[in-house]
Amino acid sequence: MKQFCISIALSVIFAVGGYAQNTHRLPLPAAKLKEELVYAISPDTVFNAGVLFHADKIAGKETAIIWVHGWSANFYSPGYIMIGRALAERGFISISVNTRMHDLANVQGYKHNRRIRGGGYWGIAADEVKDIAGWIDFAELKGFKHVILVGHSAGWAAVRRYQSEKQDARVIGLVCASGQVSPDTRPIDSSQYIPASRYISGNKPDKLIEDPKRSFPSYISAATYMDIVNTPPEQKDFFGWANPGQAGITKVQCPILVFYATNNDVGNETELKSLQAHIEQHFTNVRLTTAMIKNTDHMYMGASEQVADTLVNWIEGILNRK
């Protein structure tokens, strides 16, 4: 695949106070090692930016970690940056990357004199697999034979869908970082489905629909909403809680790591124990590891060392078996 990338030496200093979801303030020190601003291009020519964290002593055996952001976030979110730096200090190179779903809204590009929007409000999540393909190709061009895909929050849906659909041999591990492991059983909301269908039929896929269930103003485009509705069942119930025989996980051969934070995260330790029991009962060939990141929240602020240690210990186990 044709690949385009630009690398710019970058020393990033964040002066962001109070970014964490909690009210406390956390210091965000400057980078100690080299960082590069990098770009990759997807098969359908969407450019995405990211930051590559270099390590002085490489411990990863030609393995790169690709960290995919969650809903409305981006590659330079402070929590992601601190984790990337912590991994680099442990000898593991990682890339925090954007996909077409970054932020609430973005412009992916222009086709046929039409602006193509992305982001949480306008993006088509099903197309994120193309962005991930571009980033894995980028990593390979950089000399990495293997990658670990980490999906944070909504990014978990993207990385698991990529690997279950592509079964890419270069991917040697999947990580669910505070993503949803329970099935998506939400019923179709007629107050959104009806106008979304009407806008799609009228060739107005970018028209926004308000989410009436939110306590604050929240919107989604007709195309984005219909993409969610049309997500394949094996992705909505990836771990096969309702139908183990048709679960997306049956198509994933590499090890999987799932972890949550202990403070107000989207999942908890009880959920992880239930997942482990379910996997042991229905999927004896699945290599699942779970962990809890203590004393932090969904964005892992102040816990980058814990996250890095959790990832490194798990990855080293994979590499030692190769």
Secondary structure as UniProt FT lines:
FT   STRAND          8..10
FT   STRAND          35..41
FT   TURN            43..44
FT   STRAND          47..53
FT   STRAND          63..68
FT   TURN            71..72
FT   TURN            75..76
FT   HELIX           78..89
FT   TURN            90..91
FT   STRAND          93..97
FT   TURN            100..101
FT   STRAND          106..111
FT   TURN            112..113
FT   STRAND          114..118
FT   HELIX           119..122
FT   HELIX           125..127
FT   HELIX           128..141
FT   TURN            142..143
FT   STRAND          146..152
FT   TURN            153..154
FT   HELIX           155..166
FT   TURN            169..170
FT   STRAND          171..177
FT   HELIX           190..201
FT   TURN            202..203
FT   TURN            205..206
FT   STRAND          208..210
FT   TURN            212..213
FT   STRAND          219..221
FT   HELIX           222..229
FT   HELIX           233..236
FT   TURN            237..239
FT   HELIX           244..246
FT   HELIX           248..251
FT   STRAND          256..261
FT   HELIX           269..282
FT   TURN            284..285
FT   STRAND          288..293
FT   TURN            294..295
FT   TURN            298..299
FT   TURN            301..302
FT   HELIX           304..321
//
